[in-house]
């Protein structure tokens, strides 16, 4: 009777803030009785993880990083209290996704040590979630840290672990793992293994269900596939196929995909160098780097440009275009 009178009094003035608070309290009491132990904001956190999967969308990587980590920290108190097994699995899956995406941003910013630490957290969360595809995705993504920063053998080892974890089903993680393995083999001068992995990646991609083909960090779309093919074929010296993939990836990339479009441009420049036009390669890379916002001129983009510079024989390092590339990369 007391609650009824309180509600009537609160609602007498309409749906004011005190009235809404009273209604919320009543609903929350029953919610907790119906679903003991289920965090009310779990669905919100899952939706947030899905939203982050769509990438930067023109935002500075540091801003995305700050938002991601802020939401990630809200998982901690939920994971420290007992939960029903299905809820615990969902929480761990969301934690694995968010930690993995945090690691991706740190990788892109060039913070390798921090990226590896976050991937380790993501792997533990993925393992506890019981989702083998998430675990495979984390391993494949982690492989891109040594892949892009000068350790192709370590990258190949991680990619092989990811391929084993993913199994033979056509999943986003399985295609990603095969594509990353191909790039690592190519960088490690294992051309035959690289081409075999590319064939496997293409075969898996052909069978990949539509539900896993969207363009996000957590799935694997056609654009992403051609980004990986571009780098693999560029490294193999197959410039014709590399340029085909570069063109297709650019067609599928949004104008706001600043980092991806720049990496594709540098791949194209590396193809020009391979085909004998080193001056054009340097000028294209310099133009791409200087057009970038300052926040994007570090980490992965700088590393890829440096790879091109280091591939140019020393006898050409005094040429104006090559010196300009060196100065831009150093700056």
C-alpha positions, 0 to 999 in steps of 0.5 A: 500500500505504501509503494502504491501511494508513493507511485500515485504521488510521483505520477500525479505530476506526470512522467517527471524525473522522480516518477521515472525513477520510481518506475525504474526502481519497480522494474529493476526489482522484478528484473533482478528476481527474474534474471539473477546474476545477469548484468543489466548492461551486458547487452550494451557492452556487446553492442559497444564491441560490435560498434567498435568493430567498424574501425576508425571512421575518420577518427584519430586512433588515439580517440578510438583507443580512449573510448575503447579502454573506457568501455573495457574497464566497465567489464572488470567489476562484472567479471569479478563476481560469480555469474551463471556460466552462459553469462560468464561466457558472454562477458569473456567473449566481449572482453576478448573482442574489446581487448583484441581491438584495443591491441589492434589500435595500439599496433597501428600506433606502433606500440608493439609491446603494449599491443602484445600485452593486450593480445595476451589478455584477449587470448585469455578471455577468448579461451575462457569464453569457449569460442574457438573462432574468437581465439583464432581471430585473436591469434591471427590479429596478433600475428600481424604485430611481428608481421608488420614490425620485422619478425616474419617467422614469429608471425608465421608461427602465430598464423599457423596456430590461428589456422589450427584453432580455426579449423577447416570451416569457412569462417572469418578467422580462418580466412584471416589466418590463411591470408596473414600466413601468406604474407608472413611466408612471403616476407620470409622468402617462402614463396611456395608456402605463401602461394599455397596459403593464398590459394587456401585463403581464396578457397575459404573466402569463396565459401565464407557465409554472408553473415561474416563478410561485413567490413569490420575488424571482427569479420572479413569482407572482400575489401579486407581480403584484397588489402591482405592480397595486395601486401602478399603479392607485392612482397612476392614481386607479383606486381600485376596481381598486387595492383589488381588487388590494390585497385579493388581494395581502393574501390571498396574502401570508404574515403574515411579509411585513411590508414588503409588507403595510405597502406595500399598507396605505399604497396603500389609504390613498392610495386613501382620500385620493383618494376624499376621506377624507384623515383616514382615510388618515393614520390608517391610515398612522400605524397601519401605521407604528407597528406596524412593527419599527424596522428596517422604518420606513426606506427604501421604507416611509417613502418611500411614506408620505412620498409620501402626505403630500406628496400632501395639499394644504398647506391640510390640513397643520394638521389633527391627523391630517395633522400626526400623519402628518408627525411619524411620517414625520419620526421 
